[in-house]
Amino acid sequence: MLRGRSRAFVACALLLGACSLGDGPWGMIPGGGFLGPSEPCEAAHWGDYSQLEELQIEVRPEAPRSVTTWSVVYAGQLFVPADFLLPGKRWPHQVEADDRVRLRARGRIFECRAQRVRDAALVEALRRAVATKYELEPDGMAAGAEVWWFRIVDR
């Protein structure tokens, strides 16, 4: 018979296993690949998604893994931040190795590519934009050097 901690451990293991097989992440718990049809990235009008609080991104097409993240629309383009404040965050490195991603926003799935932004002036503009959108201190979390930015583009 399982007792307190053992039951909790088994329940957590089952939940994490279900998330890795299911249709994307559950909140901040990473999940598996998205289920359902996808559209080309060019079908998205990112300006329509500027007020969206979160979206989901699926990486590593050969063994899909998905996470929930923030986004910001800047100059009509969609950008996704990836911070390293949480230990074990792998998806940004996986995107650098293979830029093919799928995004899910408002029930639609888009096949795109994610290109890391390295231009310092653009990164600074994105930091200000995300600070405004999410009501963060501009010199606080939004300014962290551990935040990478990805521009979402057509495949």
C-alpha positions in Angstrom: 0.0 0.0 0.0 1.3 3.4 -0.9 1.7 6.1 1.7 1.6 9.9 1.6 4.8 10.8 -0.3 4.8 7.7 -2.4 1.3 8.4 -3.6 2.2 12.0 -4.3 5.3 10.9 -6.3 3.3 8.3 -8.3 0.6 10.9 -9.0 3.2 13.5 -10.2 4.9 10.8 -12.4 1.6 9.9 -14.0 0.7 13.5 -14.6 4.1 14.3 -16.2 3.8 11.1 -18.3 0.4 12.1 -19.5 1.6 15.6 -20.3 4.4 14.3 -22.4 2.0 12.2 -24.5 -0.9 14.6 -24.7 -1.8 17.6 -26.8 0.8 20.1 -25.7 1.7 21.5 -22.3 -0.6 21.9 -19.3 0.1 25.4 -18.1 3.8 25.6 -17.2 4.3 21.9 -17.4 5.9 20.9 -20.7 4.0 18.5 -22.9 4.3 16.6 -26.1 3.4 17.4 -29.7 0.3 19.3 -30.7 -2.6 17.3 -32.1 -4.6 18.6 -35.1 -4.1 20.2 -38.4 -1.6 23.1 -38.8 -1.5 26.1 -41.1 1.5 27.8 -42.7 3.0 30.6 -40.7 2.2 33.1 -43.4 -1.5 32.5 -42.6 -1.1 34.3 -39.3 -1.7 38.0 -38.9 0.4 38.5 -35.8 -1.1 41.9 -35.1 -4.3 40.1 -34.2 -2.4 38.3 -31.5 -0.7 41.3 -29.8 -2.8 41.1 -26.7 -2.4 37.4 -26.2 -0.9 36.7 -22.8 0.6 33.3 -23.6 1.1 30.9 -26.5 2.5 27.4 -26.9 5.5 26.5 -28.9 6.4 23.0 -30.1 10.1 22.3 -30.8 12.1 19.3 -31.9 10.0 18.0 -34.8 11.5 14.5 -34.6 10.4 14.1 -31.0 8.0 17.0 -30.3 8.1 18.8 -27.0 6.0 21.8 -26.2 6.0 24.6 -23.7 3.9 27.7 -22.8 5.6 31.0 -23.1 4.9 34.8 -23.5 5.1 36.7 -26.8 5.3 40.2 -28.0 4.3 41.7 -31.4 6.8 44.4 -32.4 6.7 46.1 -35.8 4.1 43.6 -37.0 6.3 40.6 -36.2 5.9 38.0 -33.5 8.8 37.5 -31.0 9.0 34.9 -28.3 11.3 35.4 -25.2 13.1 32.5 -23.6 14.6 33.1 -20.2 16.9 30.8 -18.3 15.7 31.7 -14.8 14.4 28.1 -14.5 17.0 25.4 -14.3 16.8 22.8 -17.0 15.3 24.9 -19.7 16.3 23.2 -22.9 13.9 24.4 -25.6 15.8 27.5 -26.6 18.9 25.4 -27.4 16.8 22.9 -29.2 15.4 25.8 -31.4 18.9 27.0 -32.1 19.8 23.5 -33.3 16.6 23.1 -35.4 14.6 26.3 -36.0 11.4 24.5 -37.2 8.7 25.2 -34.6 4.9 25.0 -34.4 3.0 27.6 -32.5 -0.5 27.3 -31.0 -2.4 30.4 -30.3 -6.2 30.7 -29.9 -6.7 27.1 -31.0 -4.8 27.6 -34.3 -1.5 25.8 -35.0 1.1 27.4 -37.3 4.2 25.9 -38.8 7.0 28.4 -38.6 10.7 28.9 -37.9 12.2 30.7 -35.0 15.3 32.7 -35.5 17.4 33.9 -32.6 17.6 37.7 -32.4 21.2 38.9 -31.8 20.9 42.6 -32.8 21.4 44.5 -29.5 19.2 47.4 -30.5 16.3 45.1 -31.4 16.7 43.1 -28.2 16.5 46.4 -26.2 13.3 47.4 -28.0 11.8 43.9 -27.3 12.7 44.2 -23.7 10.9 47.5 -23.4 7.9 46.1 -25.4 7.6 43.0 -23.1 8.0 45.2 -20.0 5.1 47.4 -21.2 2.9 44.5 -22.2 3.3 42.4 -19.0 3.7 45.4 -16.7 7.3 44.6 -15.6 10.0 46.9 -14.4 12.0 47.8 -17.5 15.3 47.3 -15.6 14.0 44.2 -13.8 13.2 40.7 -15.3 12.7 42.2 -18.8 16.3 43.4 -18.9 18.0 40.1 -18.0 20.9 39.0 -20.1 19.7 35.5 -19.7 16.7 36.2 -21.9 17.0 35.1 -25.5 14.6 36.3 -28.2 13.3 34.5 -31.2 11.7 36.1 -34.2 8.9 33.9 -35.7 9.1 33.7 -39.5 7.7 31.7 -42.3 9.2 28.2 -43.1 
